[in-house]
Each structure stands twice: as structure tokens, then as C-alpha cells.
């Protein structure tokens, strides 16, 4: 009588074979495409060379999605560096394929358990073939899902909202609003250039009033300066940003100063 353990062990062997085959053809295709692109021209823009580079990039991304499955995408939800993300993705490939093989083994065992006793005494060759098909289908489906849900829909590294450039621009925009509020206050109250406004003075001209100067989770201090001088902001402690998708986390160090350009 066939036991689940027998099917799982056979599936693990087939998963190993599919993994080695995928690695072999992945490296071979990459070498062929790289050589073809180089032969048609080294430029990365325009012409047939650009097409080869685009196809190569999509092929590499899909191969990585098929090889690693959901591992890199799930790791992007953790606060790890890009180097740690790469290392963990490589280390977790073997456990991921072990899980694939185990699931395929139980699926094959369940299918065989529903057939007649005569059907259970199938040849070992047929069992290997069906098991390999199950694993290959699982790899293609999971790879296709995370080919789209993973790298293609997530932002590139250090871009968008969670980047040092975005944070700096955001603070500078706040400084512009404070500077505009100072000028409006000076015109309305006819204040001298040496007058140093307070947060209470500027509150009517800013959205949120005095709360405008206090942001939760940010140790950012605004120095208002006299009317004739532009304001600036300074960090009183480190400002930590966790990883967001493919954008790696970063730290703005204590003492960082933001000034109007």
C-alpha cells in the first residue's frame, strides 16, 4: 500500500531535478541572450540591442520569480537591507522548494488514494512523471503571480515617498509654507525685519495652527528666525525609516539641517 511518506520523498527528488534543470537552462539562456545582445551592439538604447536587453531583463525577473517564488516579496515586508534581502532569498530557496515538493507529494498521494486499488499500483515511472508535472505547474503559476505582484508593481530602490530625496523635499516644502506665513504676518501686522515671530503668531496662517510644528514620530525642530531671515529645520535625534517594498530603509542622522534653497 502506498504511504504519504513514499509520495513525499519521490516529490522531493523530482523537485530537486526540476530546480537543477531550471538553474541550468536559466544560466544557459542568460549567457545566450547576453552574447546575442553584445553581438548586435553594446548600446542599451535604440535598435535591436535595446529589444534584447528588455527581453533579457524580463526573462531574468521571471526566472527569479519562478526560482524564489514568494520569498523575496515576503522579505520586503521586513526591515532588512538590500544585501540581507539578497542573502536571505538565496538561503531560503532550498526550504521553499522543499515545501513545493512536500505539497506536490501530498497532492499526488490524495489523487492516487481516490482511484481504485489497481490504479494505486501504478508504475514508478508514471508516478514520477505526474509528480514532476504537478511541481512544474506549481512553479509556473507561483512564478507568474509573483512576477507581477513582486518586482513589477513595487517601486524601484530608493525612489518615491520613502527616500531621502522625498523626505528632504517634504521638509523644505514645510519651510516654504512657514516662510510664506512669516511674510504674510509681517505685511499684515507691519512688523520690522528684526522681529522674531513665535509659533502662536504664525498659527493663524498655517493649516493645523501650532500643531503644524509638531509631527508625530519626528524629532524635527523648526527654527523660525527673524522676519528678514529664512527659517530652517534641524533633527534633534535620528529619524528612522523602515523598508517599504523594494525601497530600502534609511536613517537621517541627528543634527541634519534642512534649509531653503
N, C-alpha and C positions, 0 to 999 in steps of 0.2 A: 504494500500500500504506500502510495506516495505521501510524504510528510511535508509540511510547510518548510522545514529546515532544508530539505533537499532542493526545493524550488528556489529558496533564497540564495543558497550557495551557488547554484547554477546561474542565477541572475547577477550575482556579484562578479562572477567570472566573465559573463557577457558584457557587463558594464565596464569592466577593465578593458576588454577588447575594443569596445566602441570608443572609449576615452583615448586609447593609444592610436586608434585609426583616425580619430578627429584631430589629434595633435599632429600626426604625420601629414595628413592632407592639408591642414591649416598652414603648417610651415612651408610645405611644397607650393601651395597656391600663392602665399605671400612672396616667396622667392621669385616665382614666375612673373607675378604682376609687377614686382619691383624691377626686375630685369627688363620687362617689356616697356615700362614707363621710362626707364633710363635710356633704352634703345631709341624710343621715339622722341626723346628730348628731355633735358633736365629741368626745363622751366615748369613751374607749378601753375601757371596761368595761361589759359588760352590753348586752343588746338586739342589734338588727340591726347596729348600728355596730361592735360587737366582732367579729361574724362577718366583716364587710367587712375589718377590719384584719387578721384572721387569714388570710383568703384572699389579701389583698394581700401579706402578708409571705411566705407560701408561694410565691406567684407570682413575687415578686421573687427569692427564693432559687433557684427552679428556672430562671428566666430567666438568672440569673448563672451557674448550673451549665451551662446549655446554651451560653452565650456564651463562658465561660472554660474549660469542661471541667475537666481535672485540674490546671490551672495553680495556682490558689490553694491547693488541698490539698497539692500537692507543695511549694509555697513555705513552708508552715507547718512543714516539717521543717528549714528553715534558720533560723538565729538572726538574724531580721530584725525590725524594729519594725513596728507596725501600719501606719504611714504608708508604709514601704518596701514592705510586702506589697501595699497598695492600688496603689501606683505600678507595681510590677513586674507585677502582674496585668493592669493596663491596657496596659502596653507589650508584654507577651507575647501579647496576644490575636491580633495580626496574624500572628506566626510560627506560632501554634497553628492558625489557620485555613489558613495556607499548607500546613502538614503534612497537615491534613484533605483539602485539595484534591489534594495530591500522591498520597496514599494512594487516594483515590477514582479518580483518573486511572489509576493502575496497575491497580486492580481492574476498571475498565471496559475497559481495554485487554486484560487477561487474559481477560475474558469474551468479548470480540469475537474474540480470537485462537483461541478454541475452536470458533467457528462456521465455517460454510463461507465461501468467498471471496465469494460473493454476499451473504452476510449481513454481511460486513465493510463492504460498500459501502452502509451504511445512510445514511439521510438525516441531515443535520446536526441537524435539529430533534429527531429521535428520540434521537440521541446526547446532546443537551443535556438532554432530559427524564430519561433514565435516569441520567445523571451527577448531576443535581440530586436525584433520589430517593435515590441512594446517600449523598450528602452529608447530606441531611435525616435519613435513618435513622441514620447515624453520630452526628449531633449529638444526636438524641433519646436514643439508647442511652447515649452517654457522659454526657449531662446527667443522665439518670435514675440512673446509677451514682453519680456524684459529688454528686447531690442528696441521696442517702442516706449515702454514705461520707464526704462532706465536712462541711458545716456542721452537719448534724442530729445526727451521732454524736460530734462533738468538743465539748469543754466551751466555754462562753462565755468571753470575755476576762477575765483576772484572777480566775478562780474555781478552786475545787478545790485540789488538792495543791500546785500551783506558783503560789502567790500570796503576797503579803506578809502577809496575814492568817493564812494557814495556817502559814507559817514562824514567825511570832511566837507563835502558839498552841502550836506544837510545842516551841519553846524554853521557853515558860512551863510546859508540862507536865513537861518535864525538871527545871525548877527546883522544881516541886511535889514531885517524887519525891526530889530532893536534900534539900528541907526536911523531908519526912517521915522520911528516913533520919537526919537530924540529931536530930530529936526522939526517934526510937527509940533512937539511940545514947545520948542524954543520959539517957533513962529507964533503960536497961539498965545503964549504967556509973555512973549518979548523978553526972553531970558538972555543974559550976557554969555559970551562964548566960554567963559571960565566956570560957568555954573555946572556942578556935578549932579545930574538927576538921580533920583532914587527909584527903586522898583515900584514904589507906590505912585510916583509921578508918572511913570510910563504905563502903568496898568491900564488906564482907560484907552490906550492906543494899541493894545496888544490883545489878541484873542486868548482868553483864559485869565486875563488880568495878571496878578502877581504869580499865579501858578505857571505862567509861561516860562519862568526862570528855573522851575524845579521839575525835572523829568525823572520819573521812577526808574530806578536801576542805573542811573547815570550820575557819576560823580563829576558833573560838568559845572564849572563856576563861570558866570558871565561877569566880566569887569566892564562897567558902563563907561568910565572915563568922563571928562568934561564934554560939553556940547561940541567944542571945536575938534575933539579927537575921536576917532572911530572906536567902537567897543571891540573887545576881543574875549575869547573864551579859553579856559585852561582846565586841564584834568587834575583833580586832586588825588586820584588813585587810578590804578589800572582799570581799563574798560574792556571787558572780555566779551567776545562774540563767538558763539558756538557755531559749529559747522551747520550749513544749510544746503542739503543736497550735495551737488558736486563742488559747491563753494566751500573752500577750507576755512575753518575758523581762524581768528587772529586776535591779537591784543594790542590796544592802544595804550602805551605806557604812561605812567604817572608823570605829569609835568608837560605833556603835549599841549602846545599852544595853537589855537586856530585864530587866524587874522583875516580881515577883509583884504581882497586883492587890490 
